[in-house]
Amino acid sequence: EAAQTVQAQHMQALSDAQELAEKVIETIRDPLLILHPDLRVQTANPAFYQLFQVHPADTLGRRIYDLGNGQWAIPELRILLEDILPHNAVFNDFEVSHTFPQLGPRTMLLNARRVDHLQLILLAIEDITSRKHAETLLRAHAAWLRTQAADQSAALEEALAHLHREMA
């Protein structure tokens, strides 16, 4: 009876851990995929479905490259998942730019972890398209400001030179 109690406690602990993991995955704001070693999607979180406008029926059990009519057949992603990840347990902040048919151009940062004892791959995707656009606008504005400052400085120098000539 004591063995059954211990087994029941272990089963409950496993169930609790699984529920916690599922809730964490659902709560994460960035898209997250859990992949089998053959790169089939085991789990995708709601953020993935929302951002990439896909449904579970079209995602779960499919190879990542087959998702969305092949929109994830991104050469850089293939290199990461097939060449880098098998030799390294992790990669971080790998930037990928890709044009998705329904979404248009997107810039994403990819992070992945191999979870060897579970034979799974965690792939987190951060859409940084807006951030990259804002950075581009800020750089353009800074360049414009530098040009304006240089023009004003030159005009001021010219006015000072003219005033100096007038006073001499």
Buried (B, 14 or more C-beta within 10 A) or exposed (E): EEEEEEEEEEEEEEEEEEEEEEEEBEEEEBBBBBBBEEBEBEBBBBBBBEBBEBEEEBBEEBBBBBBBEEBBBBEBBBEBBEEEBEEEEEBEEBEBEBEBEEBEEBBBBBBBBBEEEEEBBBBBBBBBBEEBEEEEEEEEEEEEEEEEEEEEEEEEEEEEEEEEEEEE
